[in-house]
């Protein structure tokens, strides 16, 4: 399909799935191609998705909604969605994975429509949607049954409704936004902050629509529905141990210094900005920011702040995240053995620079009020900071972008209170950053080639990394199955976090007599099993055999697992 046909899309006032079906088809084709390329046919758990798969299994088995004590959320909507797919296609991790991919498509389509609602040209909006769809973290989570992607999808649908309500003044959109926010709440209870994005609708508007009383009624009904949903969930399933751990964190909120919070946020925000790099590069071109003195000033100031508080310019792909220099998904870190070395001094330098530039551009996405001419922007580049902040706040408060800004701030506050700093907990902010970067009237018409190259690089890493993660977990299952077929008891095998969690913790009937869920390696105990699947040899264990796969090009490796057996005492 030619790019020219994209520019023939409907005007913003008539943006809908009906008028934008060509782009929706492109996004759907991406997900079909990616699903085939990564190997979604593998019936294996990934990261924590076995926790939520168990809830689906129980719902199908006895018709009751149950939640494992290992879960930190009430995944009610998630369980119902997975059960609906399982009723049609049969219960398996393959079915559950396909159900998440469908919601990932919904999320990117919602982001595209948000961008079109914010005056982005079709080609620019498509790049923004692909920035999210081709992100390695997003594709990895889309190829699992984790709650992250469903939460993002419902949240973006709510933000789409609120953004449209800001622009069109239609009260029914506020009600629809509240309905989607409730769906998000039934996936993750952090969605309690989502309706805050509609608060700007309470400000006086020249058109007088929608009426403030009607907005108050819609928001009040939304939070009342959320309260009822929360009470029902707690009455059906008591709070789990992991939920209580989150509550316990609240007592330490004020014990952490402001400097520590600032340092941590510099790391997580630079990571999120780096994830949005393709969209930010496009923004710099369509808004003609490359030659602005302010871009140099902002970037240099950020570098100084990072060096003062963090002592370095952060590397975005740092250990502990879903996407690191070691791989995508962290699968090798969830089994015994040593991780492959990361001798990437050069690549780290490049990544630091890219993250710094992305962070600066992300701030610029907020600092240039819509509607200013190029001359006004140049003249205001050196305006006092306080005056510029006031101008920006005043302009943003009356634009359709303000719901996104409010949601970004509200979610960051909650993430800091609960110390949710892993990149997958913050991935919901990626489409928000992309929308803020590419939304608004643009001075340029062409998306720069550099932005498309960045999308292609991210997409390549996403496909290769996700395929590697799934293939590695398949290797764990194959090694475990071979031992079981040879007569070894499942409770005598340590196959890593995900497989132990699914086969032993979620199904304690597979444990040996006398064992309980408190005896599961990687989950509740540090005990060493008789047999271990490991990425390297371990002291006190003999190598029984190697599990090697040659049908994939692992990234970054290794492409084998060691089946180890505890040495007999002399």
N, C-alpha and C positions, 0 to 999 in steps of 0.2 A: 504494500500500500504506500502510495507516495505521501511525502510530508505535506505537499500542497493541500491534500484533502483534509488534513487536520485543521488547517487554517480556515476551512469553510464551515467550521462548527458554528452552532447557534450563538447569538449574542448572549451576554451574561444574564439578561432578564428572562431568558428562556432556557437556561442551562438545566438539563435533566439527563437521565439515563437514555431517554428516547432520542435526544439530540446529540448525545456524545457516545453513541454505541460503538463507533469506530475505535475510539481510544479504549473503551472497556474491552473490546475484542483483543486489542494489542496486549493489554494487561493479562487477560485470560490466557492468551497464547504463551506469554512468558511463564505463567505458573504451570501450565501443562508441560512445557519444555523442561522447566526446572525440576518438576516432580519426576519426570522420566530420567533426567540426567543424574539426580542425586540418589535414585534407587529407593523410592518410598515403599517398595514392595517388601522390604525387610521387616519381619514381624518381631521387633525388638523394642524394649523401652529405651528412652533417652532422658538423661538427667533425672528430673523428678516426676516425669509424666506417669510413671507407674502408680504414684499416689492417687492421681485423679482417675486413672483407668480402673482402679479398684472400685471407686464410687460408681462408675458406669456398670461394672460387672455386678455389683450388689443390687443396683437398681433393676437390672435385667433379670436377676435371679429371683429376688423376692419382692420387687416393687417398692422398696423403701430407699430413701436417700440416706446414705451413711457416709461418714467422712473419717478417714484414717487419722489417728492421733498425730501423724507426721505432717499433716497439712496445716499450713498457716492461714488458710482462707476457707470460706464456705463456697465450694465450687458448684453451686446448685444449677445455674444456667448451663455451665460447662458440662455437668453430668447429663442433663436433659438433652443437650445437643448431641453429645456422644452416643447416648442411648438411642436417639432417633435414627442416627446413621447406622448403628449396630443392628437395629431391628430390620433394616433394609438389606444391609450387606453382610451381616454377621459380625460378632464381636472379635476384634483383633486390633493390634496396634497399627496395622495398615489402615483399617477403616477409620480409626480415631485420627490418624495422621492426615488422611484425606479430608476429614471434617475440618481440621484446623487450616489446611491450605485453602479451603473454600472461604473461611472467614478472613484469611489474609488477603484474598482477592477483594472481598468486601471492604476491607480497611483501605487498601490502596485506591479503590474506586471512590471511596468517600473523600480521601485526601485530594484526589484529582478534582472532584466537584467543589471542594472548599477553595482550592486554588482558582478555579474558574469563577467562583462567586466573588473572589477578591480581585477580579480583573486580570488575572494571569492569562496570557495567550495560550491556546491549546498546546502548542509545542513545548512551551515553558512548563505548563502544568503536567504534561506527560513526563518530562524529565524529573519533576518533583516527585511524582508517583513512583517512578522507577528508582529514584534515589532510596526510597524506603523498601520497595519490593526486592531490589537487588542487594540490599545490605546483608552481609553475612550473618549477623545476629538474627535479623528478621527471618531470613530463609531457614536458618537452623531451627528457630523456635516454631516456624510454620510447619516444619517437618517433624513435629513432635505433638504430644497432647498436653503441652504446658498451657497454663491459663493466660500467659502473657499476650499472645496474639488475639484471642477472643476479647480480652479486656480492651486492647487497643482498638479493635474493630467497633465495639459498642461505644467507646468513648469518642471516636472520630465521627460516628453517626450523630451522637449528641451534639458535638461541636459544629457539625455541618448544619444542623437545625438551628442552633443558636446564632451562627454566623448569618444564615439566611434571614432569621428574624430581625437581626440588626439592620440588614440591608433593605428588607422588604416590608418590615413592620406588620407581619402577620402573626397573630397570637397563637394560631394552631401549631405553628412551628415550635413555640416554646413548650407546648404540651408534648409534642413528639420528641423534643430534646429531653424532656424529663423522663419519658418512657424509655428511651435508649440509655439514659443515665441509670435507671433502675436495673436494666439488663446488665449493665457493667457492674453494678453493685452485687448482683448475683453471681458474678465471676470473681471479682475482687472487691472487698469492702472499702478500698481506698477511693472508690467512685463517689463516696459521700461528698467530695469536694467538687465534683463535676458541675452541678447546677450553679456554682458560684460564677461560672463563665457567663451566665445570663444576667447577672446583676446590672451591667451597663444599660440594659433595657429599661431600668427604673429611672434613668436620667431624663431630664426634659428633652424632647425632640421637636424639631420644627414642624414635622408632619402631624405630631400628636398621636401617632399610632406606633405600636399598640398602646392602649391605655395602661397607666401605671397600676391601677387596681386589678386589671386582668392579668398583668405580669406577676403581681404579688400572689394572686390566687393560684396561678400555674406553678410558681416556685414553691409556695406553701404546700400544695398538693403533692409535688414531687418529693419534698423532704418528708412529708407525712407518710407517703408510700414507702420511702426508704426505711423509715422507722418501723413500720409494720413488717416489712420484709425482714429486717434485722431481728425483730422479736420472734417472728415465726421460725427463722433459721435457728436461733438459739434454743427455741422450745423443742425443735425436732432433733437437733444435735448439740450436745453440750460443747462449750469451748474446748479446743484441743490443747495439748501441752505446748505446741508450737505457737498457738495464738497467745497463750499466757506469757510466753517468753517475749513476744512483741510488747505486751502490756507492761511487763517488768522493765523494759527499756525506758519507759517514760520517766522513771525516777532518776535517771542519770542525765536527762536532757540538759539541765542547768549546771551539771558538774563539768561539762566540757567547755573549754575556753573558746572565746569568739575566734581567736586566731586559728585554733584547730578546725573549727567549722569552715572558716574561710579557705584554709588550705585544702581541705577535703573537697569543697565545692569547686575550687579551681581545677582539681583533677577530673571530677565527674563532668563538669561543663565543657572542658576541653575535649573530653572523649565524645560527648554528644555532638559537639560542633564538628569534630573530625568525621563522625558518621554521616553528617549532613554535607560533607565537603562538595560533592558534585553539584548540589543545589546552590550552595554558597558561591561556587565559582561562576555559575550561571547568573546569579544575582549581581555579582560584581560587574558583569558585562551589560546586562539589560538595564541596570541602574547607573552604568558608567561611573563606577567607583574607583577604578584602578588608578586614575590620575588625581584623585582627591587627596589633598594634604592630610585630611582627617584620618584616612585609612592608615597612613604611616604613623600618625600620632597615637591612634588607638592601639595599634599592634605593638609599638614600642613601649607604651605605658603598660600594656598587659605583660609583656616580657619582664619589665622591671618589677611589677607586683608579684609575678610568679617566682622570680629569683629571690625576692625579699622574704616571702612567706613560705614558699615550698622549697627554696634552695635549688631549684632546677626548673626547666621548662618541661612539663609532664610529657611522658610517652603515652599516647592514647591507648595502645594495645598492651596494657599492663597485666601482670599476673593476677589471677582471681576473677577476671572478667570472662564473659562468654567467648569473646574474640580476642585472642592474644597472639603473640609472635610464635607460640608453640602450635596453635591450631584453632579450630572453631568448635565450640561446644564443650571443651575441657574434658573430653571422654578419657584421655590418657591420664589425667590427674585424678580420676575417680576409680582407679584400680591400683593395685600394689606395683611397686617398681619405680625406677627413676625416669623422670621426664627427659626428652631429648634436649641437649644443650642448645642455648640460644646465643650464638656468637654473631650478633647483628649490630655491631657498633655503627656501621654506615647507615643501615636501614633505620636505626633508632634516631639518628640525626635528622634524616629525612622526615620521619614521622613527627618528631618534635616540631620541626618547622611547619609542616602541614597543619598540625593541630593548632599551633599558635596563629597561623594565618586564618584558619577556619574560625577560631574563637573571635578574632578581631572582626571578621566579616559578619559573624552572628550578632555581635553587638551593633554593628553598623545597620543590620536589618531593622533594628528598633530606633536608631538615632536619626534616620532621615524621614521626616514627616511626609505623608503622601500629599501630592498636589504641589510641592515646591518645584520651581523651575530650576534648571541647571545653574543659572546665574545666582539665584538665591542660595542654592546649596553651597556653591563655591564661596560666596560672600560670608556664609554663616559658619564656615569651617573653623574659624578661629574665634567665634563668639564665646563669651564666658560659659563655662561648663554648666553652671547653675541655670543660666538663662536658657541654654539649649535643652536641658532636661525638662524645664517647665514647658517650653514650646512643644517638645516631643510628647509629653504627657497630655497636654491639652489637645493636640491633634489626634493622638491615638484614642482618646476617650470618646471621640465621636465617629470612629471608623469601624467597619465590620471586623477589623483585626483585633479589637480590644478583648473579645471573649477568649481568644487564643492566649493573649498576654496574661490575663487573669488566671487562666487555667495553669499556665506555665509556672507562675509564681506560687499558686496555691499548692500544686503538686510537689514543687521543690521544698516547700515548707514542711509538708507531711513527710517527705522522704528523709529530711534532716532529723525530724523528731523521732522517726522509727529507725534511723540509721540504715536506710535501704539504699546502699551506694553501689550495688552491683549493676552492671550495664543493662541486664535484662529487666531489672525493676524500673529502670529509667527509660526503657525503649519507647514508652508511650510519648515521651517528649520529642523524639526524633521527628515524627510528622508535624508536630507543632512548630518546631524550629524551621522545618522546610517550608511550611505555609507562611510563616512570618517573613522568611527570606524572599520568597518568590511571589507572595501576594502583593497587590497594589499595582498602580499604573506604572508601566515600564517605558523607559526612553528608547531602548533598543528592541529590535524585532528578532534577531537571530540568537539562537542558543550557541554559545561558543563550542568549538570542537573539543577544547580541553575538558569541558564539563561532560560531554559524551564519552570521552576517553576514561574519565574518572569513574563513570557509571559502569563502563565495560570492565575496568579493573576490579571494582567492587563485586560485580556480578560473577566474574571468573573465580575470585577468592570464595565467594558465597557457595557456588556450585561445587567446586573442588573440595572446600573445607567441609561442607555438609555431607557430601558423599563419603568423604574419609571418616567422618564421625559415625555415620550409620554403618559403614563397612567395618569399622573397628568394633562397634558393639555387636555386630553379627559374628565377628571372630570370637568374642567372649561367649556368645551363646553356643557356637559350634564346639568350642573347647569344653564348655560345661556339659553339653549334651553327650560328647564322647566319653567323659568320665562317668556320667550317669548310666550310659549304655554298658559300660564295663563293670557296673555293679557298685559304684561308689555312691554313698548316701548324699543327697543334696545338701544336707546340713554340714557335711564334711568338706564342702567346696566353698572357697571364697572367690567369687567371680566379679567382685567389684561392687560399687555402690548401687547402680541401677538394677542389676540382675539380682543381687542379694535382697534389695528392697522389695522387688516384685515377687520373687519366688519364696523368700523366707519370712520377711516381715509382713507383707500383705497377705501371705498364705502360710500361717504358722503350722498348718497341718503337715507341711513338708519338713518340719524340724524333727530331729530325733527325739525319742521318748525322754522326758525329763527336761527338755529345753523349752524356753519361752521366747517371746519376741525381744527379751532383754539380752539374748545371746546371739544376735545377728551382727556379724562383722560389718564395719563401715556405718552401721545404723545406730546400734545401741551398745556395742562393745568393741574393744580393741583386741580381743582374743585372736590368736592365729589358728587358722583351720589346718586340717591335715593336708589338704590340697589347696593350692593358690594359683590363680591365673595372674600372671605378672608381665610387665613390659621389660623386666630384666631379672637376672639371677638374684637370689636373696640368700643371705647367710643362714645356715641351718636347714637349707632345703636343697634337694637334688632336682636337676632338670629331667623330667620324665620324657617330654617331647616338645616340639615347637609347633605352633599353629601358624602357618604361613599362607598368605593369600597373594596371588600374582595377577588377579583379574582387575586390579585397580592400581593407580599411581598414587600412593599415599602422600599426603601433604601435612606436615613435613616428615612424617614417619614416626616410629618404625612400622614396618609392614608385617610384624609378627608378634606373637604372644608366647610366653613360656608357661608350660604346665609344670608346676613344681609340687614336690611331695616332701613332707617333713622328714628329715633324716632320723633314723632310729638311733637311740642313745647307745653309746658304746658300753 
